[in-house]
Amino acid sequence: MAGIITTLEVQKRNKERVNVYLDGQYTFAVTLVAATSLRKGQHLSDEDIDQLKSHDKRDKAYNHALFFLGFRSRSQVEIENYLRGKKYSPEVITEIVDRLIQEEYLSDESFARTWVAERERFRPRSRKALRYELRQKGVSDKVIENVLADLDEDELAWQAIEGKLRQWQHLERVDFNKKALGFLSRRGFNYEIARQAVDRAWESIQDERS
């Protein structure tokens, strides 16, 4: 496989990658950054080529991870599973995860806080439900408990049900209670907290009617 570089050609479909030709034949590709260290006429040994390919694989894994992070915040386990699905080796995955953590692109605590904040804003739910979701994302119990420590479940239950009041305002009390309690139960709230929120909601509806 060793040989002399005869051509360095930027790929037509991906301007960030360069095809490397040895002795007139395409041999492998590297990133544009890696290609800056190469030149025509340069001899590459088998060890040189293996090293370039290894670095390229890590660059690909890193860029895949950044792409995945571009959609939303991720937990460490989500990144690991994503890279595993791309068939990267455990060694490469560990290296990329460590790099992302060091560069502060990856933090389970930041992920958990963002997750909880988004839930509070769009789909409020109980501490129990949030704990379950974060565990499913691979977040450690220590981080979860730290993030959830200051949650006000009474307020979360009210936020969850408040958006439903207009939809349910014409219901009779029995039907309202049944629907509202069921809704909050599915969001993970226990009966006591749910009952307080439902009573508050009913009073709010009555104030609107009067």
TORKOL-4160 file (C-alpha; in steps of 0.2 Angstrom, whole numbers, padded with zeros to 4 digits, m for minus):
210
<pt num="1" X="0000" Y="0000" Z="0000"/>
<pt num="2" X="0015" Y="0012" Z="0003"/>
<pt num="3" X="0018" Y="0024" Z="m0012"/>
<pt num="4" X="0021" Y="0041" Z="m0018"/>
<pt num="5" X="0008" Y="0054" Z="m0018"/>
<pt num="6" X="0004" Y="0058" Z="m0036"/>
<pt num="7" X="m0013" Y="0068" Z="m0034"/>
<pt num="8" X="m0022" Y="0077" Z="m0020"/>
<pt num="9" X="m0040" Y="0080" Z="m0026"/>
<pt num="10" X="m0054" Y="0090" Z="m0017"/>
<pt num="11" X="m0070" Y="0079" Z="m0018"/>
<pt num="12" X="m0083" Y="0087" Z="m0029"/>
<pt num="13" X="m0097" Y="0083" Z="m0017"/>
<pt num="14" X="m0088" Y="0087" Z="m0001"/>
<pt num="15" X="m0076" Y="0101" Z="m0002"/>
<pt num="16" X="m0070" Y="0097" Z="0016"/>
<pt num="17" X="m0062" Y="0081" Z="0010"/>
<pt num="18" X="m0047" Y="0077" Z="m0001"/>
<pt num="19" X="m0044" Y="0061" Z="m0011"/>
<pt num="20" X="m0026" Y="0054" Z="m0010"/>
<pt num="21" X="m0019" Y="0045" Z="m0025"/>
<pt num="22" X="m0003" Y="0035" Z="m0023"/>
<pt num="23" X="0007" Y="0030" Z="m0039"/>
<pt num="24" X="m0008" Y="0036" Z="m0049"/>
<pt num="25" X="m0022" Y="0026" Z="m0040"/>
<pt num="26" X="m0035" Y="0032" Z="m0028"/>
<pt num="27" X="m0030" Y="0025" Z="m0011"/>
<pt num="28" X="m0040" Y="0034" Z="0003"/>
<pt num="29" X="m0047" Y="0051" Z="0008"/>
<pt num="30" X="m0043" Y="0063" Z="0022"/>
<pt num="31" X="m0050" Y="0080" Z="0028"/>
<pt num="32" X="m0045" Y="0096" Z="0021"/>
<pt num="33" X="m0036" Y="0100" Z="0037"/>
<pt num="34" X="m0026" Y="0084" Z="0036"/>
<pt num="35" X="m0022" Y="0086" Z="0018"/>
<pt num="36" X="m0012" Y="0102" Z="0022"/>
<pt num="37" X="0001" Y="0091" Z="0029"/>
<pt num="38" X="0003" Y="0081" Z="0013"/>
<pt num="39" X="0011" Y="0086" Z="m0004"/>
<pt num="40" X="0014" Y="0078" Z="m0021"/>
<pt num="41" X="0029" Y="0068" Z="m0022"/>
<pt num="42" X="0029" Y="0063" Z="m0003"/>
<pt num="43" X="0032" Y="0045" Z="0001"/>
<pt num="44" X="0019" Y="0037" Z="0013"/>
<pt num="45" X="0024" Y="0021" Z="0022"/>
<pt num="46" X="0011" Y="0009" Z="0027"/>
<pt num="47" X="0012" Y="0016" Z="0045"/>
<pt num="48" X="0009" Y="0033" Z="0038"/>
<pt num="49" X="m0006" Y="0028" Z="0029"/>
<pt num="50" X="m0013" Y="0018" Z="0044"/>
<pt num="51" X="m0010" Y="0033" Z="0055"/>
<pt num="52" X="m0019" Y="0045" Z="0043"/>
<pt num="53" X="m0034" Y="0033" Z="0041"/>
<pt num="54" X="m0035" Y="0032" Z="0060"/>
<pt num="55" X="m0035" Y="0050" Z="0062"/>
<pt num="56" X="m0048" Y="0052" Z="0048"/>
<pt num="57" X="m0059" Y="0039" Z="0057"/>
<pt num="58" X="m0059" Y="0049" Z="0073"/>
<pt num="59" X="m0062" Y="0066" Z="0063"/>
<pt num="60" X="m0077" Y="0058" Z="0055"/>
<pt num="61" X="m0084" Y="0051" Z="0072"/>
<pt num="62" X="m0081" Y="0069" Z="0080"/>
<pt num="63" X="m0091" Y="0077" Z="0065"/>
<pt num="64" X="m0105" Y="0064" Z="0066"/>
<pt num="65" X="m0106" Y="0068" Z="0085"/>
<pt num="66" X="m0107" Y="0087" Z="0082"/>
<pt num="67" X="m0120" Y="0084" Z="0069"/>
<pt num="68" X="m0130" Y="0074" Z="0081"/>
<pt num="69" X="m0128" Y="0087" Z="0094"/>
<pt num="70" X="m0134" Y="0101" Z="0082"/>
<pt num="71" X="m0152" Y="0096" Z="0083"/>
<pt num="72" X="m0153" Y="0097" Z="0102"/>
<pt num="73" X="m0144" Y="0094" Z="0118"/>
<pt num="74" X="m0139" Y="0076" Z="0121"/>
<pt num="75" X="m0134" Y="0065" Z="0136"/>
<pt num="76" X="m0117" Y="0055" Z="0135"/>
<pt num="77" X="m0126" Y="0039" Z="0133"/>
<pt num="78" X="m0136" Y="0045" Z="0118"/>
<pt num="79" X="m0119" Y="0051" Z="0110"/>
<pt num="80" X="m0112" Y="0034" Z="0113"/>
<pt num="81" X="m0127" Y="0024" Z="0106"/>
<pt num="82" X="m0127" Y="0036" Z="0091"/>
<pt num="83" X="m0109" Y="0033" Z="0087"/>
<pt num="84" X="m0111" Y="0014" Z="0091"/>
<pt num="85" X="m0124" Y="0014" Z="0078"/>
<pt num="86" X="m0112" Y="0021" Z="0065"/>
<pt num="87" X="m0101" Y="0006" Z="0068"/>
<pt num="88" X="m0087" Y="0015" Z="0077"/>
<pt num="89" X="m0076" Y="0005" Z="0089"/>
<pt num="90" X="m0077" Y="0007" Z="0108"/>
<pt num="91" X="m0060" Y="0015" Z="0108"/>
<pt num="92" X="m0065" Y="0029" Z="0096"/>
<pt num="93" X="m0081" Y="0032" Z="0105"/>
<pt num="94" X="m0073" Y="0034" Z="0121"/>
<pt num="95" X="m0060" Y="0046" Z="0114"/>
<pt num="96" X="m0074" Y="0056" Z="0105"/>
<pt num="97" X="m0084" Y="0057" Z="0121"/>
<pt num="98" X="m0070" Y="0062" Z="0131"/>
<pt num="99" X="m0065" Y="0076" Z="0119"/>
<pt num="100" X="m0083" Y="0083" Z="0118"/>
<pt num="101" X="m0084" Y="0083" Z="0137"/>
<pt num="102" X="m0067" Y="0092" Z="0138"/>
<pt num="103" X="m0073" Y="0105" Z="0125"/>
<pt num="104" X="m0089" Y="0107" Z="0135"/>
<pt num="105" X="m0100" Y="0101" Z="0121"/>
<pt num="106" X="m0106" Y="0087" Z="0131"/>
<pt num="107" X="m0112" Y="0088" Z="0149"/>
<pt num="108" X="m0125" Y="0076" Z="0157"/>
<pt num="109" X="m0130" Y="0090" Z="0170"/>
<pt num="110" X="m0132" Y="0103" Z="0157"/>
<pt num="111" X="m0142" Y="0091" Z="0146"/>
<pt num="112" X="m0153" Y="0086" Z="0161"/>
<pt num="113" X="m0156" Y="0104" Z="0166"/>
<pt num="114" X="m0161" Y="0109" Z="0148"/>
<pt num="115" X="m0172" Y="0093" Z="0147"/>
<pt num="116" X="m0181" Y="0098" Z="0163"/>
<pt num="117" X="m0183" Y="0117" Z="0157"/>
<pt num="118" X="m0190" Y="0111" Z="0141"/>
<pt num="119" X="m0203" Y="0100" Z="0149"/>
<pt num="120" X="m0208" Y="0114" Z="0161"/>
<pt num="121" X="m0211" Y="0126" Z="0146"/>
<pt num="122" X="m0220" Y="0114" Z="0135"/>
<pt num="123" X="m0226" Y="0098" Z="0144"/>
<pt num="124" X="m0225" Y="0100" Z="0163"/>
<pt num="125" X="m0224" Y="0084" Z="0172"/>
<pt num="126" X="m0220" Y="0077" Z="0190"/>
<pt num="127" X="m0203" Y="0074" Z="0197"/>
<pt num="128" X="m0206" Y="0055" Z="0196"/>
<pt num="129" X="m0209" Y="0056" Z="0177"/>
<pt num="130" X="m0194" Y="0067" Z="0174"/>
<pt num="131" X="m0183" Y="0056" Z="0184"/>
<pt num="132" X="m0189" Y="0041" Z="0173"/>
<pt num="133" X="m0186" Y="0050" Z="0157"/>
<pt num="134" X="m0168" Y="0056" Z="0162"/>
<pt num="135" X="m0164" Y="0038" Z="0168"/>
<pt num="136" X="m0170" Y="0032" Z="0150"/>
<pt num="137" X="m0157" Y="0044" Z="0143"/>
<pt num="138" X="m0143" Y="0037" Z="0153"/>
<pt num="139" X="m0141" Y="0051" Z="0166"/>
<pt num="140" X="m0135" Y="0045" Z="0183"/>
<pt num="141" X="m0146" Y="0046" Z="0198"/>
<pt num="142" X="m0134" Y="0058" Z="0207"/>
<pt num="143" X="m0135" Y="0071" Z="0192"/>
<pt num="144" X="m0154" Y="0068" Z="0191"/>
<pt num="145" X="m0157" Y="0071" Z="0210"/>
<pt num="146" X="m0146" Y="0087" Z="0209"/>
<pt num="147" X="m0156" Y="0094" Z="0194"/>
<pt num="148" X="m0173" Y="0090" Z="0202"/>
<pt num="149" X="m0170" Y="0095" Z="0219"/>
<pt num="150" X="m0178" Y="0112" Z="0218"/>
<pt num="151" X="m0193" Y="0108" Z="0208"/>
<pt num="152" X="m0210" Y="0114" Z="0214"/>
<pt num="153" X="m0222" Y="0100" Z="0210"/>
<pt num="154" X="m0237" Y="0110" Z="0215"/>
<pt num="155" X="m0233" Y="0123" Z="0203"/>
<pt num="156" X="m0229" Y="0110" Z="0189"/>
<pt num="157" X="m0245" Y="0102" Z="0191"/>
<pt num="158" X="m0254" Y="0119" Z="0190"/>
<pt num="159" X="m0244" Y="0123" Z="0174"/>
<pt num="160" X="m0248" Y="0107" Z="0167"/>
<pt num="161" X="m0267" Y="0109" Z="0169"/>
<pt num="162" X="m0268" Y="0127" Z="0166"/>
<pt num="163" X="m0268" Y="0126" Z="0147"/>
<pt num="164" X="m0282" Y="0114" Z="0148"/>
<pt num="165" X="m0295" Y="0125" Z="0157"/>
<pt num="166" X="m0302" Y="0133" Z="0141"/>
<pt num="167" X="m0305" Y="0116" Z="0134"/>
<pt num="168" X="m0313" Y="0109" Z="0149"/>
<pt num="169" X="m0322" Y="0125" Z="0156"/>
<pt num="170" X="m0340" Y="0118" Z="0150"/>
<pt num="171" X="m0338" Y="0102" Z="0160"/>
<pt num="172" X="m0348" Y="0098" Z="0175"/>
<pt num="173" X="m0338" Y="0096" Z="0191"/>
<pt num="174" X="m0338" Y="0077" Z="0191"/>
<pt num="175" X="m0333" Y="0076" Z="0173"/>
<pt num="176" X="m0320" Y="0089" Z="0176"/>
<pt num="177" X="m0312" Y="0081" Z="0191"/>
<pt num="178" X="m0312" Y="0064" Z="0181"/>
<pt num="179" X="m0303" Y="0071" Z="0166"/>
<pt num="180" X="m0291" Y="0083" Z="0175"/>
<pt num="181" X="m0286" Y="0070" Z="0188"/>
<pt num="182" X="m0283" Y="0057" Z="0174"/>
<pt num="183" X="m0273" Y="0070" Z="0164"/>
<pt num="184" X="m0262" Y="0074" Z="0179"/>
<pt num="185" X="m0260" Y="0056" Z="0184"/>
<pt num="186" X="m0253" Y="0052" Z="0166"/>
<pt num="187" X="m0240" Y="0066" Z="0169"/>
<pt num="188" X="m0234" Y="0057" Z="0185"/>
<pt num="189" X="m0242" Y="0068" Z="0198"/>
<pt num="190" X="m0248" Y="0059" Z="0214"/>
<pt num="191" X="m0266" Y="0060" Z="0220"/>
<pt num="192" X="m0263" Y="0074" Z="0233"/>
<pt num="193" X="m0254" Y="0086" Z="0222"/>
<pt num="194" X="m0266" Y="0082" Z="0207"/>
<pt num="195" X="m0281" Y="0085" Z="0218"/>
<pt num="196" X="m0274" Y="0102" Z="0224"/>
<pt num="197" X="m0271" Y="0108" Z="0206"/>
<pt num="198" X="m0288" Y="0102" Z="0201"/>
<pt num="199" X="m0297" Y="0111" Z="0215"/>
<pt num="200" X="m0287" Y="0127" Z="0210"/>
<pt num="201" X="m0292" Y="0124" Z="0192"/>
<pt num="202" X="m0310" Y="0122" Z="0196"/>
<pt num="203" X="m0310" Y="0138" Z="0207"/>
<pt num="204" X="m0302" Y="0147" Z="0192"/>
<pt num="205" X="m0316" Y="0141" Z="0181"/>
<pt num="206" X="m0329" Y="0147" Z="0193"/>
<pt num="207" X="m0321" Y="0164" Z="0194"/>
<pt num="208" X="m0322" Y="0165" Z="0175"/>
<pt num="209" X="m0340" Y="0161" Z="0175"/>
<pt num="210" X="m0346" Y="0173" Z="0188"/>
